[in-house]
Amino acid sequence: MGLSPAASPIAAAPLPAHRDDWERRLLADPNLLGDIAFAVGGPFHVMYPARVGRNIAGFREVFERAGVDGAIYYGKKANKAACVARACAEHGAGADVASAGELRAALAQGVRGDELMVTGPAKADELLWLSARHGALIAIDEPGELERLVALRVPARALLRVLPPDSTSRFGMTEAELDTALRHTPLGSVRLEGFSFHLSGYDPIARAELAAALVERCRAARALGHPGGTVSIGGGFAVDYVPAEHWRAFADHAGPHWFHAGKRFDDYYPYHCPAPGPAMLAAVLAHRDLANRLRDNGIRLAIEPGRALLDRAGSTVFTVRGAKTRTAHGHPYQLLTVDGTSLSLSEQWFASEYLPDPVLWPPGSGTVTPACVGAASCLESDMLSWRRIPLPRAAAPGDLLVYPNTAGYQMDSNESAFHQLPIPPKVVLHDAPGERFRWTLDAG
């Protein structure tokens, strides 16, 4: 049953995602999405690794304009696809890995050992040994880990991870632990190349100020004979998913009346960001002329973006299996069921909602129809979209819902074979002559 927006006060404000040319081409192709859905036989993810290359270039251009020696390490936990690691290798980015499996996967796609940053707490001796053997830069989280690395008697490169001031984080070293590490690590056993930190949130000022403080720590480390030439500010570079005016309209009027069963959420990712990704890095470098301080002291600035390198590099596709009509406040809406689970849109499993609107495919004429999207499992809570999305027409079994910009953390950070359903495969798009795409399954 179709409803006009005026007759449907229960429909949420639209949140259309920013869209790249490759996405427009994919959605405009009359056959490709349907053919892939037929071949795969279930939900799938679409990856376009060429966009990863452009995102890497965007960060590199900021470093070059600022005259700063910069290093980019892709936060591999954001997406396990092999095609992303290969794009990093092809475009001169390294990888931030936190397990032996991630390390091996990055090497297999051409990321060299000295282009790896190894993070995570209390690393196993095997991971420390492999990291040292490959010349990776190891972020040391606590004194005992540093002692174990020294005891391996393998030449190693390390950063000391700093516990930010006034932080309750379980990661990083205190001021006293940092001082002890610098004074008691034997010169020549482990090269202490600098410091790293991670901050929650998306504030460029806080990152710039802590980085500036660590420039002074690098100077002190050099006075003790350590190289002290790198500061890593971690990740947390925001992504701009939807236009500002749409985000404001949602934020100003959102409430349980827009959600199935009166669902409430306390928090959302900031789906609009006025200075995302590279622009945020530029703001970090500009604050109190951090760029000049880095240049004057010969300090390399490292970053570890995950989501931001995956911006607009992938989408997730579900097939509609069923469509019910329900009512809220006297107005009808669709309750759709698709062939996957909300494990493939992981905001749901963080007690939140993935908000960018899915695209209903194939396109067609009709009346704007509010719709929620339920998953294939038997759990009441397994909803891909609690929000009543204003679809351009009523959905029917066999239609596809294409959720945009899901490559960053959404599509595989929480996936499992729940109900013994197969994990959705990743389909990699390759440009072909004549504005066509060819596709393969990801090797990861």
C-alpha positions as CSV (number, residue, x, y, z in Angstrom):
1,M,0.0,0.0,0.0
2,G,1.5,3.3,-1.0
3,L,1.3,6.5,1.0
4,S,2.2,10.1,0.2
5,P,4.5,11.9,2.6
6,A,1.7,14.3,3.6
7,A,-0.5,11.3,4.6
8,S,2.3,9.5,6.4
9,P,3.5,11.3,9.6
10,I,5.1,8.0,10.7
11,A,7.6,8.1,7.9
12,A,11.1,9.2,9.0
13,A,12.9,12.1,7.4
14,P,14.9,10.8,4.4
15,L,18.7,10.3,4.9
16,P,20.0,9.8,1.3
17,A,23.7,9.0,1.3
18,H,26.3,10.8,-0.7
19,R,26.9,8.8,-3.8
20,D,29.9,8.3,-6.1
21,D,29.9,7.9,-9.8
22,W,30.6,4.1,-9.5
23,E,27.6,3.7,-7.3
24,R,25.4,5.6,-9.8
25,R,26.7,3.4,-12.6
26,L,26.0,0.2,-10.6
27,L,22.4,1.2,-9.7
28,A,21.7,2.4,-13.3
29,D,22.8,-0.9,-14.8
30,P,19.6,-2.8,-15.6
31,N,21.1,-6.3,-15.0
32,L,24.3,-6.3,-12.9
33,L,22.9,-6.3,-9.4
34,G,20.2,-8.8,-10.2
35,D,22.7,-11.1,-11.9
36,I,25.0,-11.0,-8.9
37,A,22.1,-11.6,-6.5
38,F,21.1,-14.6,-8.7
39,A,24.6,-16.0,-8.8
40,V,25.3,-15.5,-5.1
41,G,21.9,-16.7,-3.9
42,G,21.9,-14.6,-0.8
43,P,23.0,-11.2,0.7
44,F,26.3,-9.9,-0.5
45,H,28.7,-7.0,-0.2
46,V,29.9,-4.9,-3.1
47,M,33.5,-3.5,-2.9
48,Y,35.0,-0.9,-5.2
49,P,38.7,-0.8,-4.2
50,A,39.6,2.0,-6.6
51,R,37.8,4.3,-4.2
52,V,40.2,3.2,-1.4
53,G,43.1,4.4,-3.6
54,R,41.5,7.8,-3.9
55,N,40.9,8.0,-0.2
56,I,44.6,7.3,0.5
57,A,45.5,10.0,-2.0
58,G,43.4,12.5,-0.2
59,F,45.2,12.0,3.1
60,R,48.6,12.0,1.3
61,E,47.8,15.3,-0.4
62,V,47.1,16.9,3.0
63,F,50.6,15.8,4.3
64,E,52.2,17.1,1.1
65,R,50.5,20.5,1.3
66,A,51.6,20.9,4.9
67,G,55.1,19.8,4.1
68,V,54.9,17.1,6.8
69,D,56.5,13.6,6.6
70,G,53.4,11.4,6.9
71,A,52.7,7.7,7.1
72,I,49.3,6.1,6.5
73,Y,48.4,2.8,8.1
74,Y,45.0,1.3,7.2
75,G,43.2,0.1,10.3
76,K,42.6,-3.4,9.0
77,K,40.0,-4.3,11.6
78,A,37.6,-2.0,9.7
79,N,37.2,-4.5,6.9
80,K,38.8,-7.9,6.2
81,A,38.5,-7.8,2.4
82,A,41.7,-8.7,0.6
83,C,41.0,-6.2,-2.1
84,V,41.4,-3.4,0.4
85,A,44.8,-4.5,1.6
86,R,45.8,-4.9,-2.0
87,A,44.7,-1.3,-2.7
88,C,46.8,-0.1,0.2
89,A,49.8,-1.9,-1.2
90,E,49.2,-0.5,-4.7
91,H,48.8,3.1,-3.4
92,G,51.6,3.2,-0.9
93,A,49.7,2.8,2.4
94,G,50.7,0.4,5.1
95,A,48.3,-1.5,7.4
96,D,47.6,-1.4,11.2
97,V,47.2,-5.1,12.3
98,A,46.5,-6.6,15.7
99,S,46.8,-10.3,15.2
100,A,49.1,-12.8,13.4
101,G,46.2,-13.5,11.0
102,E,45.8,-9.9,10.1
103,L,49.6,-9.6,9.7
104,R,49.7,-12.6,7.3
105,A,46.7,-11.3,5.4
106,A,48.3,-7.9,4.8
107,L,51.6,-9.5,3.7
108,A,49.7,-11.8,1.3
109,Q,48.3,-8.8,-0.5
110,G,51.7,-7.0,-1.0
111,V,51.9,-4.8,2.1
112,R,55.6,-5.0,3.1
113,G,56.7,-5.8,6.6
114,D,58.2,-2.4,7.3
115,E,54.8,-0.9,6.2
116,L,53.0,-2.6,9.1
117,M,52.0,-1.1,12.4
118,V,51.2,-3.8,15.0
119,T,48.8,-2.7,17.7
120,G,46.6,-4.3,20.3
121,P,47.2,-5.1,24.0
122,A,49.4,-7.9,25.5
123,K,50.5,-9.3,22.1
124,A,51.4,-13.0,22.0
125,D,55.1,-13.8,21.8
126,E,54.5,-15.3,18.3
127,L,53.0,-12.0,17.1
128,L,55.9,-10.1,18.6
129,W,58.4,-12.4,16.9
130,L,56.7,-12.3,13.5
131,S,56.4,-8.5,13.7
132,A,60.1,-8.1,14.6
133,R,61.2,-10.5,11.9
134,H,59.3,-8.6,9.2
135,G,60.5,-5.2,10.4
136,A,57.1,-4.0,11.5
137,L,56.6,-1.0,13.8
138,I,55.2,-2.4,17.1
139,A,53.0,-0.3,19.4
140,I,53.9,-1.4,22.9
141,D,51.0,-1.2,25.3
142,E,52.6,-2.0,28.6
143,P,56.0,-2.5,30.3
144,G,55.8,-6.3,30.4
145,E,55.2,-6.5,26.7
146,L,58.3,-4.4,26.1
147,E,60.3,-6.7,28.4
148,R,59.1,-9.8,26.4
149,L,60.1,-8.1,23.1
150,V,63.6,-7.3,24.4
151,A,63.9,-10.9,25.6
152,L,63.3,-12.3,22.1
153,R,66.7,-10.9,21.1
154,V,65.4,-10.0,17.6
155,P,66.1,-6.5,16.2
156,A,62.7,-4.7,16.6
157,R,61.1,-1.3,16.0
158,A,58.7,0.0,18.6
159,L,56.5,2.9,19.6
160,L,55.4,3.4,23.2
161,R,51.6,3.7,23.5
162,V,50.6,6.6,25.7
163,L,47.7,6.7,28.1
164,P,46.1,10.1,27.3
165,P,45.8,12.5,30.2
166,D,42.7,12.1,32.4
167,S,41.7,9.0,30.4
168,T,40.2,5.9,31.9
169,S,41.2,3.8,28.9
170,R,42.6,0.4,29.6
171,F,45.2,1.0,26.9
172,G,48.6,2.8,27.1
173,M,51.3,3.6,29.6
174,T,51.3,6.1,32.4
175,E,53.9,8.9,32.5
176,A,56.0,6.9,35.0
177,E,55.9,3.8,32.9
178,L,57.0,5.7,29.8
179,D,59.9,7.3,31.7
180,T,61.0,3.8,33.0
181,A,60.8,2.3,29.5
182,L,62.9,5.0,28.0
183,R,65.6,4.9,30.7
184,H,65.8,1.1,31.0
185,T,65.4,-0.2,27.5
186,P,68.9,-1.2,26.3
187,L,70.0,0.9,23.3
188,G,70.4,-1.3,20.2
189,S,68.0,-4.1,21.4
190,V,64.7,-2.5,20.5
191,R,64.6,0.8,18.6
192,L,62.2,3.1,20.4
193,E,61.1,5.1,17.4
194,G,58.5,7.3,19.1
195,F,55.0,7.3,20.6
196,S,51.4,6.5,19.7
197,F,48.0,7.2,21.2
198,H,44.3,6.7,20.4
199,L,41.5,9.1,21.3
200,S,37.8,8.4,21.3
201,G,35.6,10.8,19.4
202,Y,36.4,13.0,16.4
203,D,38.0,16.1,17.9
204,P,41.0,17.4,15.9
205,I,42.1,19.8,18.6
206,A,42.6,17.1,21.2
207,R,44.6,15.1,18.8
208,A,46.8,18.0,17.8
209,E,47.5,19.0,21.4
210,L,48.5,15.5,22.5
211,A,50.6,15.1,19.3
212,A,52.4,18.4,20.2
213,A,53.1,17.1,23.7
214,L,54.6,14.0,22.2
215,V,56.9,16.0,20.0
216,E,58.6,17.1,23.3
217,R,58.6,13.5,24.5
218,C,60.4,12.5,21.2
219,R,63.0,15.2,21.9
220,A,63.6,13.8,25.4
221,A,63.9,10.2,24.0
222,R,66.5,11.4,21.6
223,A,68.5,12.9,24.4
224,L,68.6,9.4,25.9
225,G,69.9,7.9,22.6
226,H,66.6,6.6,21.2
227,P,65.5,7.5,17.6
228,G,62.3,9.1,18.7
229,G,61.2,10.2,15.3
230,T,57.5,9.2,14.9
231,V,54.2,10.2,16.6
232,S,51.1,8.2,15.7
233,I,47.8,9.8,16.4
234,G,45.8,6.7,15.6
235,G,42.5,6.7,13.7
236,G,39.0,8.2,14.4
237,F,38.8,10.2,11.2
238,A,35.1,10.8,10.7
239,V,33.1,10.0,7.6
240,D,30.4,12.2,6.1
241,Y,27.6,9.9,5.1
242,V,24.6,12.2,4.5
243,P,24.1,15.9,3.5
244,A,23.9,18.4,6.4
245,E,20.3,19.5,5.7
246,H,19.0,15.9,5.9
247,W,21.0,15.2,9.1
248,R,19.6,18.4,10.7
249,A,16.0,17.4,9.7
250,F,16.5,14.0,11.2
251,A,18.1,15.2,14.4
252,D,15.6,17.9,15.0
253,H,12.5,15.7,14.7
254,A,13.6,12.1,15.4
255,G,11.6,10.1,18.0
256,P,9.9,6.8,18.6
257,H,7.1,7.8,16.3
258,W,9.5,7.2,13.4
259,F,10.5,3.7,14.5
260,H,8.9,0.3,14.5
261,A,7.4,-0.7,17.9
262,G,8.3,2.8,19.3
263,K,12.0,1.8,19.4
264,R,14.3,4.3,21.1
265,F,18.1,4.8,20.6
266,D,20.2,6.9,22.9
267,D,23.0,7.6,20.5
268,Y,23.9,7.6,16.8
269,Y,27.1,7.9,14.8
270,P,27.4,11.5,13.6
271,Y,26.4,10.7,10.0
272,H,27.1,14.2,8.9
273,C,30.5,15.6,9.5
274,P,31.5,19.1,8.1
275,A,35.3,18.2,8.1
276,P,35.7,14.5,7.5
277,G,38.7,12.4,6.7
278,P,41.5,14.4,5.1
279,A,39.9,17.7,6.1
280,M,40.1,16.6,9.7
281,L,43.8,15.7,9.3
282,A,44.3,19.2,7.9
283,A,42.6,20.7,11.0
284,V,44.9,18.6,13.2
285,L,48.0,19.9,11.4
286,A,46.8,23.5,11.4
287,H,46.1,23.7,15.1
288,R,48.8,25.9,16.8
289,D,50.9,25.2,13.7
290,L,51.5,21.5,14.6
291,A,52.8,21.0,11.1
292,N,55.6,23.5,11.6
293,R,56.5,21.9,14.9
294,L,56.7,18.5,13.3
295,R,58.9,19.8,10.5
296,D,61.3,21.7,12.8
297,N,61.9,18.6,14.9
298,G,62.1,16.1,12.0
299,I,59.1,14.1,13.3
300,R,57.0,11.8,11.1
301,L,53.3,11.9,11.8
302,A,51.6,8.5,11.4
303,I,47.8,8.0,11.2
304,E,45.8,4.8,11.3
305,P,42.4,5.5,9.6
306,G,40.0,2.6,9.1
307,R,36.5,3.8,8.3
308,A,37.9,6.9,6.5
309,L,39.9,4.9,4.0
310,L,36.7,2.9,3.2
311,D,34.5,5.9,2.7
312,R,32.1,5.2,-0.3
313,A,34.1,2.0,-1.1
314,G,31.3,-0.5,-0.6
315,S,27.6,-1.3,-0.2
316,T,25.6,-4.2,1.2
317,V,22.8,-5.8,-0.8
318,F,19.8,-7.8,0.6
319,T,16.9,-9.4,-1.3
320,V,13.4,-8.7,0.0
321,R,11.7,-12.0,0.9
322,G,8.5,-10.8,2.4
323,A,6.4,-7.7,2.9
324,K,3.7,-7.2,5.6
325,T,1.5,-4.2,6.2
326,R,1.3,-2.9,9.7
327,T,-0.1,0.3,11.2
328,A,1.2,2.9,13.6
329,H,-1.0,5.8,14.9
330,G,-3.6,4.8,12.4
331,H,-1.2,4.9,9.4
332,P,0.0,1.8,7.4
333,Y,3.6,1.0,6.7
334,Q,5.5,-2.0,5.3
335,L,7.4,-4.4,7.5
336,L,9.9,-6.1,5.2
337,T,11.9,-9.2,5.7
338,V,15.2,-9.7,3.9
339,D,17.6,-12.6,3.4
340,G,20.3,-11.6,5.9
341,T,20.8,-10.4,9.4
342,S,21.7,-7.2,11.2
343,L,25.1,-8.7,11.9
344,S,25.9,-7.3,8.5
345,L,24.9,-3.7,9.6
346,S,26.7,-3.8,12.9
347,E,25.4,-0.5,14.4
348,Q,22.4,-2.6,15.5
349,W,24.7,-4.7,17.7
350,F,26.1,-1.6,19.3
351,A,22.6,-0.6,20.5
352,S,22.2,1.9,17.7
353,E,20.9,2.1,14.1
354,Y,22.6,2.4,10.7
355,L,20.8,5.4,9.3
356,P,21.8,6.1,5.7
357,D,18.8,5.2,3.5
358,P,19.0,2.0,1.5
359,V,18.2,2.2,-2.2
360,L,15.3,0.1,-3.5
361,W,16.3,-1.7,-6.7
362,P,15.2,-1.9,-9.5
363,P,13.9,1.6,-9.8
364,G,10.3,2.1,-10.5
365,S,7.3,4.4,-10.2
366,G,5.0,4.4,-7.3
367,T,4.0,6.3,-4.1
368,V,6.4,7.0,-1.3
369,T,5.9,4.2,1.2
370,P,7.4,4.0,4.8
371,A,9.1,0.7,5.5
372,C,11.1,-1.0,8.3
373,V,13.4,-3.9,7.5
374,G,13.6,-7.1,9.5
375,A,16.1,-9.8,9.2
376,A,15.9,-13.5,8.4
377,S,16.5,-14.8,12.0
378,C,13.9,-15.7,14.6
379,L,15.0,-12.9,17.0
380,E,12.5,-10.1,17.6
381,S,15.5,-7.7,18.0
382,D,17.1,-8.6,14.7
383,M,16.1,-5.6,12.6
384,L,18.3,-4.0,9.9
385,S,16.2,-0.8,10.1
386,W,13.8,0.0,12.9
387,R,13.3,3.4,11.3
388,R,10.4,3.8,8.8
389,I,12.4,4.6,5.7
390,P,10.5,6.6,3.1
391,L,11.0,4.2,0.1
392,P,10.0,5.7,-3.3
393,R,7.5,2.9,-3.9
394,A,6.2,-0.2,-2.1
395,A,8.8,-3.0,-2.0
396,A,7.9,-6.5,-3.2
397,P,9.6,-9.9,-2.8
398,G,12.5,-10.2,-5.2
399,D,13.4,-6.5,-4.9
400,L,16.9,-5.6,-3.6
401,L,17.7,-3.2,-0.9
402,V,21.2,-1.6,-1.3
403,Y,22.6,-0.1,1.9
404,P,25.2,2.5,1.0
405,N,28.7,3.1,2.4
406,T,28.9,0.0,4.6
407,A,32.5,-0.9,3.9
408,G,33.7,0.9,7.1
409,Y,33.0,-1.5,10.0
410,Q,29.4,-2.2,9.0
411,M,29.7,-5.1,6.7
412,D,31.9,-7.6,8.5
413,S,33.1,-6.5,11.9
414,N,30.3,-8.5,13.7
415,E,29.2,-11.0,11.0
416,S,28.8,-14.7,12.0
417,A,27.1,-17.7,10.6
418,F,24.1,-17.2,12.9
419,H,21.4,-19.8,12.3
420,Q,24.1,-21.5,10.2
421,L,23.4,-18.9,7.5
422,P,26.5,-18.3,5.3
423,I,28.4,-15.1,5.8
424,P,27.7,-12.8,2.9
425,P,30.5,-12.9,0.3
426,K,32.3,-9.8,-0.9
427,V,31.9,-9.0,-4.6
428,V,34.7,-6.9,-6.0
429,L,33.9,-4.5,-8.9
430,H,36.5,-3.8,-11.6
431,D,36.2,-1.1,-14.2
432,A,36.0,-2.5,-17.8
433,P,35.9,-0.8,-21.2
434,G,32.8,1.0,-22.1
435,E,31.8,2.1,-18.6
436,R,31.0,-1.5,-17.7
437,F,32.0,-3.4,-14.6
438,R,33.5,-6.9,-14.3
439,W,33.2,-8.6,-10.9
440,T,35.0,-11.3,-8.9
441,L,34.6,-12.7,-5.5
442,D,37.1,-11.3,-3.0
443,A,40.1,-13.5,-2.2
444,G,39.9,-12.9,1.5
